[in-house]
Amino acid sequence: AFAREAVKFIDQHKSSPWFCYLSFNAVHSPLQAPEKYLSRFPNIKDKKRLHYAAMQSAMDDAVGSVLGKIRELGQEENTLIFFFSDNGGPTNQTTSSNGPLRGVKSQTWEGGVRVPFLVQWKNGLPAGKVDDRPVIQLDILPTALAAAGVAVKPEWNLDGANLLPYL
């Protein structure tokens, strides 16, 4: 539903600059998925792992539909896209441990804070680059402002850093 509404929003605003913040609730508990996604993983016997994989697959399809709309509209080259997770990996209650990392969600060990963080801007950033420096969601605003050519005013007291020089 989130992806459907995001696609609709992007389509409605295709003729002007737009900003879409799309925050999925997957893959949090409760672990639930329709048969369409559960059936994609017939070899996973553990019920929690099966539902986790199905939810991840559903989110992947949803992200694909949003990226597909951007591509369809011819806006892929000039759209700055961030994809990241909120905090930590799966927990024992939902699916597994974060081993070999120590810690889980809401802890400051690496297992509680290490998440995927991907950036795409085909007309502005090289593809396939990896940077091992720590980043945080707070870096998105300064980065997006820099990409848009907007100077940050000191009185805004922004946290975060412009990541463009590193990307």
Summary of the structure (lengths in Angstrom):
residues: 167
radius of gyration: 18.0
end to end distance: 31.9
largest distance: 55.5
contacts: 383
relative contact order: 0.11
helix: 37%
strand: 5%
